[in-house]
């Protein structure tokens, strides 16, 4: 892990990355459209007509951009409701658990942060996540299991980790990447189903276009996933380091992660995008080539490595 660079540096970096992804993902979408038009133009006797491709691209680019923008705005506006629906989370009332509220309030007062909402998932598993796009929607969600099974110091470390995701703007950056990767995933699924069920009824030219579109979309989806998962893994290390600095007790968070690693699967949550937000979500370790692939597509770094880093503070 790279050295801890400080809170303000992390916030600035994540703000820049948010802008980068807001530009890069639409550019990748438009690049896929151009590539499709290029490879399906012409025929077996003559190559693509670049002028014709450029003209066609200029005609469809505004339409594609508009669809992407509408998709993004809808997902951006309703992401909190989607998360609550996927997890079954509800508000944890102050009178129901003063212990949790006191821990969150004390950390927020120490750091000069606005108190986020606190939600709970009624599940015995040990897990937690942060969500939201602004101070009005920032939320720390804890499972019943993590509240009941961790002592105050361990739970404080977990809460500090989630507060760091909020302070570093990780939650906003993650939502942006999830939305755009979701666009590529949707396109790949539609194209694959179209080939699977409609290929026999299509002409040779239509089949060529469908294959080209599927290959381009699949490559773009693969690249987007690599960027997204790489970013997700790095943000966990940074939030761990920030939590250790915030609480001045890295051993407590290390102890919490040990307990989390043995029981982190929240049975009610099936959505992989939501699982990516949890403090821990990592497949069982495999060796060899498959282990390397799992490492590339893992949303979190191995918890053993995170514990090892924390113990070096």
N, C-alpha and C positions, 0 to 999 in steps of 0.2 A: 504493500500500500504506500502511496506517496505520502509525504509528510503533511500533517494537518496545517492548512493554510489560513485558518482563521475564518470567523463567521462572515465578516463583511466581504472578504474575497470570495467566499462560497456563494453568497447572495448575488454578487456582481456576475460571477461566472454563470450561475443558473439563469439569471435574467438574460444574459447574452445567448445562452443555449436555447432559451425559450424563443427568442427572436429568430435564431438560426433554424430551429425546427419549423417555425411558422413559415419560413421561406423555403427551406429545403424540401419538406414533404410535398407541398403543392408543386414545386419545381420537378420533383421526381414523378409525380402524377402526369404532369404535362410532358415530361421526357418520355414516359411510357406511351402516351398518345402519339407523339411524333414518331417514335420507333415503330409503332404498329402501322401507321400510315406509310412509312417508308418501306417496310418489308412486304406489305401486301400490294403496293403499287407495281405497275409493270406486269410482265408475264414472263414465260419461259424463253421468249425470243429477245426481249429487250429489258434492260435494267430499269430501276426506278427513275421517274421523271422528278427531279428535285424541285423544279418550279411548281409542278402540280402538287407535290407533297406539301410544300410551303404554303401554297394557297389553301389547300384543304385544312392544314393545321390552324391557320389564322381564322378559318371559319368556325372550327369546332372548339378552339381553345377557350373562348369566352363562355361557352355553354358548360364545358367541363369544369372550368374555374367556378362558375356559379353553383353547380351541383356540389362541388367540394366545400364551398363556403357555407352553403345552407346546411349540409350534413354536419360540419364542424360547429356551427353556431347552435344547432339543436342539441347536439351531444354536450357541448360546453355548458349550455344553460340548464340541462336536466341531469347532469352527471351525479349530483348529490342524491336525488331521488332514486336514480338507477342503482346507486351503491346501497342505499338503505333497503331497497327492494330485494337486491341480490343477497344481502346478508341477514335481513330480518332485524337489523339494529333499531333500537329505540332510545329515547333520551333517558339518561341516568339521572334521576332527581337528586338534588342536593340532600334532602332529608333521608333519602334511601341509603346513601353512602357518603357520609361526611369525610371519611378517610381519604377517598379518592379525590374529592373536591379540594381538600386541604393540601394534598400533595401537588395537584395541578396549580392551584393558586399560588403556593409558595414559590414554585419554580418560575411561574410567569412574573411574579412581583420581582424576583431576583434579577430576571433578564429584561424587565421592562416590556414584557409582551402583553398583548390583549388576551384575556382568558378565552380559550376556544370552547365550543360546545363539547359536551361529554356524552357519548353514546355507549350502549352496552349490547353485546350479542349474548343471548342466553344459551351458552354452549360451554361444556366443561373443558374444552381444549384451551391451551395457553397461547394467546396471540393478541395482536393489537395492530392498529394502523391509523394513519393521519390522512385526512382528505380536506377538500375545499379549495376555492380559488381566490378568496378575499377574506378579510377579517370577519365579515358577517357570516361566512359559511365554513370557516375553519373548524374542524371537528377532530377530536381524538376518540377513537372507538376501541374499547377493551372488551375482551370476552369475560364471562362470569368466572371461568376457570383461572384466568391470569390474576384477577382481583383476589380470588379466594386462596390461591396456592402460593403467591409470592409474599414475602415480608415487605415491610415499608421501604427499606433501602432498595430492594430489588425492583419493586413496583415503581419507585421514583426513577430508577435508571431507565426503565421501559418508557415511562411517560416523557422523560427528558429526550429520549431517542425520537419519539414521535413529534415532540415540540420542535426539535431540530429540523425535521422534515418540513415543518410549516415555516420556520424562520428562514431556512435556506431556499425557500420557494421550490423545494423538490416536488411537492404535491401538484403544483400548477404545471411544472414541466412534465411530470408523469402523465397527467391527464391529456396534455397535448399529444404526446407520443402514442398513447393508447388509442386516441381518436383516429389519428392518421394511419396507424398500423391496421386498425379495424377496417378502414376503407379498402386497403389492399386485400385484406382477408376476405371481405365481402365480394370483391370483384373476382378473386380466384375461385371462390366457391360457386358463384354464378356461372362463370365460364366452364368450370369442370362439369357441373351438372348439365349444362347445355350440350357439351360434347358427349356426355354419357348417355343422355336420353334423346338428343335430337340429331346426333351425328349421322345416323343412317338415312335420315330424310333430307340431309343437306347436300348441296352440290359440291363438287371437288373444290371449287374456289372458296365456297363458304367454309368448308372444312379447313382449308389452308389458313384462312383468316382467324378461325377459332383457335387453331393450334398456335399460331404466332402470338395471338393475344394472351393465351394461357401461359405460354413460356415467358413472355415479357412481364406479365403480372406476377408470376411465381418468383422470378428473379428479383423484382422490386420488393416483393413481400419478404423474401429471405433477407435482403440487405436491410430493410427497415427493422426486421426483428433483431438482427445482430446489433444495430445501433441502439435499439430500445433496451435490450437485455444488458448490454455492456454498460449503459448509463444507469440502469437500475441497480446493478451490482455495486458500482462505484458509490452510489448515493448511500448505500447501507453502511459502508465503511466510514464515510464522512459523518453520517448521523451518529454512529457509535462514538467516534472521536469527539464530536460536539457534546454528546451526552456525558461523556467522561469528564470533559472540561466543565460542563454546567454543574454537575453534582459533586465533582471532586472525589468521586468514588467509583472508579472504573471496575473494581472487583465486584461491586454489587450488580452492575449490568452483566458482567461475565457470568456471574452466578445465575442470574435470571435467564440468560440465553441457554445455559445448561439445562435448566428445567423446561424451557420452551421446546428444546430440541427433541425431547422425549414424547411430547404430546401437543403438537401444533396444528393438527388437521381439524379445521372447523367443518364439521360434516354438512352443515346447512349451506355452505358456500361452494358452489360448483363452477362459478365464473372465474376463468383463469386471469382475467384482467384485474379482478378484485383481489385475488390471491396474491398478485404481484405487489400489492400495496402493504401486505402484512409484514410484521417485523421479521418473520421467518417463513420461507416457502421454498424448499429445496428438495429435489428428488433424492432417494436413497443413492448412496455413492456406488458407482460402477467402476470397473477398471478397464484399462486398455482403450481401444478406439471409441467404444460406446461411452466410456467415462468422459473422453474429450468432447464428444458431441453434446453430452449433457451439460458440461461446463460452459460451452458456447451459448446454449439456449436456456441456461438456468437464470431465473430472475433474481436470485440472491447468491452471494458467495457462500462457500461452505461455512457452517456455523463454527466448526472447530478453528478455522483460520481467524474468524472474528474474535473468538474468545482469546486466542493466542495473542492477537494484536492488543486487545484490552489489557491483558495481563502484563504487557510490556510498558504500560503507562507509568 
